[in-house]
Amino acid sequence: MDRIKQLLTLLFWRNDLNSSAKWFDRNQPAQDRFWELEDWNEELEERIIKLEDELNNINNKINSK
């Protein structure tokens, strides 16, 4: 019975994802904005990684004294 429930849940999720994808396909400005925000998010992630690395270097220098 659990397997049937899992299968139905996965099918409902798939249907939801497909309908969202179709909505973006029909609404190109929204899709463009989504891509723009995705790119911006990736840039922010890279900047955060750089800041964390710099902070770790500073902490290492302080702790090594």
N, C-alpha and C positions, 0 to 999 in steps of 0.2 A: 504493500500500500504506500509506503514511503517513497518508493521509486516512481510510482505514478505521480505522486504529489510533486516530487522534484522535477520530473519531466514537464508537467504542466506549468510549474513555476518558470522553468527555463524557456518554455515556449512563449509565455506571457512577456518575459523580459525581452526576448528576441523581437516580438511584435512591437513592443514599446520602442526599442532601439531603431527598428526599421522605420517606424512612423516618424521618429525624430529626424532620422537621416533624410527621409523624403521631404520633410518640412524645410530643412536646410537647402536641399536641392532646388526647391521651388522658390526660395527666398535668398537670392544671391547676395544682396547687401548684408543680410544677417550672417551668411557664410563668410563673406569677406571680413566682417567685423570679428567673427570668431577666430579666423586665422590671424588677424592682426593682434588680438589679445593673446593668442597662443604664443606668437613670436615674442611679444612683450614679456610674457611670463618666463619664457626661456632666457631672455636677456637678464631679467631680475634674478633668476636662479644662478646664472653665471656670476653676476655681481656679488651675490650672497656668498658663493663659494670662495671668491677672491677675498672678500672681507674676512671670512672665517679663517682662511689661510694666513692672512696678514696678522690677525689677532693671535692666532696660535704661535706665529713666529715671535711676536712681541712678548707673549707670555713665556715662551721658552727662553728668551734672552733675559727676562726678569728673573726667572726661576734658576737660571744657571749662575747667577751672580752670588 
